[in-house]
Amino acid sequence: MKVTAIDLGLPRVVQEPSKTDTAARPDTPGLVDSFGRVATDLRVSLTDKCNLRCTYCMPADGLDWMPDEQLLSDAELLRLMRIAVEMLGITDIRLTGGEPLLRPRLEDLVAEITSLHPRPRVAMTTNGIGFAKRAKRFAEAGLDRINVSLDTVDRETFQRVTRRDRLSHVLAALAAAREVGLDPVKINAVLIRGVNEHEVTSLLRFTLEHGYHLRFIEQMPLDAQHSWDRANMITADEILSMLRTEFTLTPSTEARGGAPAERWIVDGGVGDVGVIASVTRPFCAACDRTRLTADGAIRSCLFSQAETDLRALLRGGADDDEIADAWRATMWAKLAGHEINDAGFAQPLRPMSSIGG
């Protein structure tokens, strides 16, 4: 099986499933890897475009977006998601970007996804801009829940981080999501040293007051500028230490499973808070994810240095079995971990906006 590189103007390491040694792979239809993990959670990037310019993600002028002809069509996306659900055991699909709300006719796409059998749980990670006026349509289409990226509730700090004056739109999105029943409404926050770490407790107070669920995420080396510096990253231990200056945190006793966040109960039960410590407390051993980029590449990990081009198979006339086998081989070759803490770690060439969150 010949798999060609995806040309995004950057060098790529292309994984050829036909060259993966799968002799020891168990005879199972699921997306098992050689360490016994099974991927049941599919992250689907719908576009690399974004209407914010967050300093830790991309430069102020943005990036060179993928040409439309390189993006998967709705029909191609749905075919791959159908294969994932019907043939590969995927039970959860999360729509990401870039900013997924920039994908045209997204409500219709969600309705198509939730019509698959067996029906997957469908979530979306978004910056929320423009969501408020569409929230009801998304709920009617079957969207189960939403994660909104929000690093601050201060307007000036929001403008400093995102280079846009759109905080009111994000707050409206959160309220609208709760109003139409997309529970739990989760907030993803990244703390940046010298910019917004002083707001860590005010962010938690805000989410507790409104009934949202807050998740802090350690900043990861996935920025387009490749300027990530471990010394500037605010660690999980620092986040918890700052929170404990105002709140009592008790470790949650609920099984974590493949969830990325470690959870703490706040002040005996008024709410909870999570920390996703991808760098300092990797959870790779329990990872259950597989990733599809907007241009049709399968990645076994956010930090993969190789990917498999399913778009070439789709457009080259491959049948469902061929595509499923290529996907299985890709996941079988998944590494034990992301290797961020190893001396030889190299940041992926694709930035987060191109890979999908």
N, C-alpha and C positions, 0 to 999 in steps of 0.2 A: 504494500500500500504506500503510495507516494504522498507525502504531506509537504506542502510548500510553505515558505515563510510568508508571514503577514507583513507587508511593507507599510510602516507608519513613519518612514523617514528616519528611523533609528535602527541600529543593528539588533538582530534577534537571534536567540538560540532556539531552534525549532526542534521539538521532540518528535521523533518518528515512531509511532506505536509499533509498527511492524518490526522494529529493531529491539523492542523491549522483551527481555526474557521473561515470559509468563509461564514457564514450565511448572513452577511450584505454586502457581495461583490456584486456589480451590475452585471447583466447578460450581460457581454461584453466579447468578445474574447481577448481583449487587456490585457497588463500587468499593470493593475491598482493596486494601493495600497490603504490602508485605509485612506490616507490623500489626495487622489484625484490626485496624480501624475500618469502619464502614461509613462512607459518605452518604448521608441522607438529606443534607441541607445544601441546596443549590443557590448560589449568589449570581444573579443575572444583571450585568451592566447593560443599560438601555441606551446610553450615550456617553461620550466623554466630555460633552459640553457642560458648562456650569455658568450660572449668572452671578456668582460671587467670586471673589479673588482672595480667598483666605491665605494669609501670609505663610502658613505652614504647609500649604498645599501647592500653590502655583504662583508664578510671577504676576505683577500688577497688570501687565498687558495680555495675560492669558497665554494660551498655547495654540499651536497649529492643530485645529480640530480634524478629526478623521473626515475624509471626503464621504459624501452620502453613499456612494457606490460601494464603499468598503463596509458600511454598517449592514448588519443583518436586517432583512425585511421582517415585518410582523409575521408573515407566513413561515419564514425560516426560524425565527425565534420560537414560534409555537410548535413547529415540528421538533426542534431540539428539546423543548420542555416536555412534549408528549413522550418522546423517547425516554427522557430522564424519569418521568413518573411511571410510565407503563412498563418499561423494560429494565430500569436500573435502580428502582427502589427509592427514588427521591420522594420525600414526604413534605418538605418545606421549601418554599421558593421565596427568596427575598429580592426585590427589585431595587437596583442601585444605579449609580452613575459614576462619574459626573453627577448631574442633577436629573433624576429620572422624570421629573415633571416637565422637562423640556421635550420629552418624546411625544410626538403628535399622537392623538387618539389613544392616550394611555388608558383611559377608563374602559374603552372597548377591549383593549388587550387584556386588562385585568379580568374582565368578564369571560374572555376566552380561556384564560388560564384556570379560573375557578370552575370551568365546565369540564376540565379534564377528569378522567376516572382512573384510579381513585383520586378524589379531590385533594389537592395539596393545600396546606396552610400557606397563605400568601401575605407577606409583609412588605413594607417599603421603607427605605432609608432616604431621607430627603432634607433639604434645607428649609422646606416649608413655604417658600415664596410662591404665592399663587394658589396654595392648597385650600385656603379657607373657602373660597367660592366654589370649589370642586369637591369638597369633602363628602357631601351627601351622595354625589354621583359615584364616588369611589366606594362608599359603603354599600350602595345598591349593587355595584358590580361584584361585590364579594370580598373586597380587601378586608383582611382580618385585623391588622394593626399597623402602627406606624412608629418609626423612630425619627425624631427630628434633631438635627445637629444644631446646637446652641451653646456657645462658649461663654456667654455673658448676658446679663439682663440689663446692662448699662448701655445706653445708646451710644455714647462716645467711644466706649471700648469696643462695641460691636463694629462701629465704623473703622476703628483702627485695625481690628483683626480681619474683617471681610472686605475692606475698602469700599463698602456700600452702606447706605443709610436705609436698611430694610428691617430693622428689629421689629417694628410694629407688625409687619407682614408675618414674621415667624411666630410672634406671640398669638396672632389671630389664627394661624394654622393649628397651634396647640389647642386652643379653645374649641375650634371647630371639630377637630378630631375627637375630642372628649364628648362634644355635644352629639355627634352621630354614632357614638358607641364603639369607637376603635380602641378598645381597652385591651391591655394597659397602654397608655400613651407614654412612650419613653423618650428621654432626652439624652443625647450623646454630647459630652463636653470634653474638650481638650484644653488643658491648662498650659499657658506659655509663660515661661519665666520672665518676670519684669513687665508683663502685660496684664494678665488677668488672674494670677494665682491668688491675689488678695480677695477675690470674689468667691472663693471655694465655698465658704459657709453661706453666703447670700444666695448662691445658686441652689444649695440644698434647701434653704428656707423657702425659696420661691417654689420649688417642686413640691415640697410638703404641703404648702398652703393651697396649691392647686390640684393636688392629687395625681401629679405626674411621677414617673419613676426615673431617677437620675442615674446615669452611668458615666463615670469619668474614664477616659481612655488615655493611656500613656502615649505620648507623641511617638510615632514610628518613623523609621527611615524610608518614607515613601513619597517625599516631596519632589516635584519636578526639578527644583533647583539643585537637588542633591546637597543641601546645606545642613541637613540634620546633624546635630552635635549632641552626643550622649550627655555631655556636661550640662547642657541647657535643658535637658528633659526633666520634667518634674515626675518623680517616681511615685509608685503606688504607696510606698511607706510615707513619703512626704505628704501626699494627699490625705491619707488617713490621720496622720499626725495633726494636720491643720484642721480637719473636721472635728477631731476630738477636743479641740479647744472650746467648742460650743455644744457638742453633742456626745451622747453616750452611744457607742457602737458595739453591738453584740453580733458575733458571727452567725449567719443564717445556718440552720440545721437542715434545710432542704437540700436534697441531692442536686449537685451542680450538673452532672452529666456532661454534655458537650458544650454547655453554655460558656461563653468567654468571660463573663463577669463573676468575680467573687462578690458575694452579697453580705451586707451587714444590716441588721435591724436597728433602727434609729430610735433612741429614747424609749426603749421598751415596747415599741410597736406602733408609733405614730406614722411610720413609713419605713422605707428601706433605701439603701444607696448601694451602688455597685462600682467596682473598680476593675477595669480591663487592663491587666498588667502584661501586655504582650511582650514587653522587653525584659522586665525584671523578674516576672513570674510566668514564664511561658507555659501554655496549656496545650501544647502540640500533641501530647500523648492521648488526649481525648478529642482531638479535632474530628469533626464529622462533616466538613465542608468540601465542596467542589465549586469551581468558579468558571463562569462563561463571560468573556468580554463582549463588548458591543460589536466587535468585528469578527466574532465567531471563534475565538481561541479558548481552549480549555486549559485552565491552570489548576494544579493540585494544591497550590498554596499561594497566599498573597506575595510571598517572597521568592517564588519559583524563578529560576534562571532559564527555564525552558517552558514551552507551551505547545499545544497541538492544535493545528488549524482545522477545525471542523467545517469552516466555511468552504474550504476547497473541496471537501468531500460532498457537502450539500450541492454545490454548484457543478460538481463533476459527475453527478448522477449516482452517487453511492446510495445503497439501500439502507434501511433502518438498522439492520444487523451489522453492517460494516461500520456505521457511525457508532453504534453502541459498543462494539468491540474496541474501536479506537479509544473511546472514552474510558472503558475498563482498563485498557493497557496503560493509559496515562496515569490513572489513579493508582494502579499497582506499583508504578515506579516512584510514587511519592516518597520523599525523604522523611526521616524520623522527626525532624524539626526544622524550624526556619533558620537556625544557625546564626541569629543576630549576635549572640554572645561569643561566637567563635572568632579566632584571630583572622581567619581568611574570609569573613563575611563580606559580600559585595551587594550593594543596594541594587534592586531590580532596575532595569533600564526603563521599564514602563513606570510612570507615576501612578499614585492612587487613583487619580481622576480617569486614567485610561484602563486600569485594572477593574475597578469597581469595588465598593466597600463591603 
